[in-house]
Amino acid sequence: MAAVNTITDDYRRLHPGSQQLYEEALRTFPSGVTHDIRYTSPFPIFIDRAAGSRKWDVDANEYIDYVMGHGALFLGHAHPEITQAVIEQAPKGTHYGANHRLELEWGQRVRALVPSAEEVRFTSSGTEATLMAVRLARAYTGRDKLLKFDHHFHGWQDYVVGTRAAESDSPRSAGVPASTLGNTISIPQNNISLVDEVLAKGEFAAVILEPTGASWGTAPVRGDFLADLREVTSRHKTVLIFDEVVTGFRVSAGGAQARYGVTPDLTTLAKILAGGLPGGAVAGKADILAMLEFRDDPVWNAGLRVAHPGTFNANPLSAAAGSTMLSIVAAGNHHQHADQLNERLVNDLNAVLEQTGMPGRAYGLASYFHILLGKDCPQVGDGIEWPALAPAPPRMPAVLTAGLKRGMLNHGVDLMGGNGGFTSGVHSDEDISRTIDAFRATLRAMKAEGLT
Ligand SMILES: Cc1ncc(COP(=O)(O)O)c(C=O)c1O
C-alpha cells in the first residue's frame, strides 16, 4: 500500500517560495519570525498581497483570511475608504511634531462610541495602552499592586506578562525583574469572592481583564462577572480596567462595555481603533486621565504627574485610517453582517464535527470564533456557554493545533493562532462555504494521518 501523503508533505509541496524565504529569514530574525504567533513548524507562509477577506502568498496560493491583521481589520484588507484616507494624508505629511485636526476627530469618535471614554490619550500599540493604564491607576490610587486573571493577555510589557506566584499557570516571560512580578497577582477568572478577598487588603491600584474572557474569549467570563467586578472594585476604590484591544469596536460599536452595560474606569484600545495601522489608546474617567495634565505647579509637573511622550502617538496616518474606520463601524451594519457570518460559521463547523465524529467543538461571540479538537475538549451539544465556568482556557493538544493550522492552509484558509479567527464586514457567505469544505477536507486528512 502506498504511504499516505501527510499534511506536512502537502504543505511543503504547496509552499516552496515560503520555505525558501523562511530559510533566508532564519539568518535575520530569531526563529525567522517577527511576532511569536507567526512561529510555526515546518515554516510559516509569506504573504505577498491582500484584499477584502482574501490574501495571496508568494507561491500564488489564495487564502480566506481569518487572522484579519490579528483582529485589527474589521473591514478587511485594503478597504477602499481607509486606503483612500491614507493615500490622501501621506503626501500632506506623516508626522507634524504638533497637534493636528485628524487626531482631534479620531479622539472625538472614540469618545462618541466608547461609554467610559470621557477623555482619551493615544499610544502607538495595545501594549503601550495597557502599560499607560496601569501606570495611571497606580498614580491615581497611590497603590502599587495589580490584579489580573490567569490567561488574560494584555500585551508584552513587564507589568502584565507574569506573576511571582508559582501557583499561577499563566504563560510567563523571562527578563522581568522579580520585584515587578511581585506586584502583579493573577487569579482564576469568574471567582468574584476571591477578587473581593484579594482587594480587601486595600493594596491594589487596579484590576485588569479582557471583558469577554481569557485569550479573546477562549474561556468566556460568566455573564454577571463584569457587573460583580464593577461593584467590588468601586467598593475597594480600585480602578477597573477593561482591556478592549480585541473587543473594542468589535463585539459592538462601543465594545464589550456597551454590549454588557458595564462601564469601567479605564479602557485600553488598539487594533480596530487604528484602522489597520499602528495605534492604541487609553480612554476613561476624566479625573484619572487628569494625571497626565500639566498644571500651573512646577512640583506637580516635575514628578507628580504621569509623563507620556511617544514619537508616533496619534500620527496623522494612523489618525486618518483610524478615524475613517470608526466613522464606518459606528453605523453598526458591519457588525450585524460579521456577527451573522460568524454564527453561521460556528454552527456549520459544529455540524461537520458531528457528521465526521471528530471530538471537539466550535464556539464564539460576535465576530470571533474558536475551534477546539480532541476528546478532552468540550463537545458539540454541551451548549454555547460551555467553558464559562472553566478557570483556564481548555487545552487543545499541540499536534492537533498544528495539523489544523497546516491542513487549513493547504485548503486555502488561514486561521488565527491555528484554531480560531475573526470574521469581518467584508467576509461573504461564499467564504464561509469554502471554509467549511476546507475544514471537512482537513479533518479527513488529519484522520488519514492518524492525528485524531
Ligand atoms: C487583549 C489584548 N491586549 C493587549 C494586546 C497588545 O496589543 P499590541 O499587540 O498592539 O501591543 C493584545 C494583542 O493582541 C490583546 O489581544
Ligand as a Chemical Component Dictionary entry (heavy atoms), coordinates in Angstrom:
data_LIG
# 
_chem_comp.id                   LIG 
_chem_comp.type                 NON-POLYMER 
_chem_comp.pdbx_formal_charge   0 
_chem_comp.three_letter_code    LIG 
# 
loop_
_chem_comp_atom.comp_id 
_chem_comp_atom.atom_id 
_chem_comp_atom.alt_atom_id 
_chem_comp_atom.type_symbol 
_chem_comp_atom.charge 
_chem_comp_atom.model_Cartn_x 
_chem_comp_atom.model_Cartn_y 
_chem_comp_atom.model_Cartn_z 
_chem_comp_atom.pdbx_ordinal 
LIG C1 C1 C 0 -6.383 41.906 24.835 1  
LIG C2 C2 C 0 -5.079 42.438 24.312 2  
LIG N1 N1 N 0 -4.445 43.402 24.969 3  
LIG C3 C3 C 0 -3.292 43.943 24.544 4  
LIG C4 C4 C 0 -2.701 43.489 23.392 5  
LIG C5 C5 C 0 -1.410 44.078 22.921 6  
LIG O1 O1 O 0 -1.627 44.876 21.810 7  
LIG P1 P1 P 0 -0.437 45.157 20.767 8  
LIG O2 O2 O 0 -0.159 43.864 20.077 9  
LIG O3 O3 O 0 -0.998 46.230 19.880 10 
LIG O4 O4 O 0 0.728  45.648 21.557 11 
LIG C6 C6 C 0 -3.315 42.468 22.663 12 
LIG C7 C7 C 0 -2.699 41.961 21.415 13 
LIG O5 O5 O 0 -3.127 41.028 20.791 14 
LIG C8 C8 C 0 -4.518 41.921 23.128 15 
LIG O6 O6 O 0 -5.126 40.898 22.485 16 
# 
loop_
_chem_comp_bond.comp_id 
_chem_comp_bond.atom_id_1 
_chem_comp_bond.atom_id_2 
_chem_comp_bond.value_order 
_chem_comp_bond.pdbx_ordinal 
LIG C1 C2 SING 1  
LIG C2 N1 SING 2  
LIG C2 C8 DOUB 3  
LIG N1 C3 DOUB 4  
LIG C3 C4 SING 5  
LIG C4 C5 SING 6  
LIG C4 C6 DOUB 7  
LIG C5 O1 SING 8  
LIG O1 P1 SING 9  
LIG P1 O2 DOUB 10 
LIG P1 O3 SING 11 
LIG P1 O4 SING 12 
LIG C6 C7 SING 13 
LIG C6 C8 SING 14 
LIG C7 O5 DOUB 15 
LIG C8 O6 SING 16 
# 
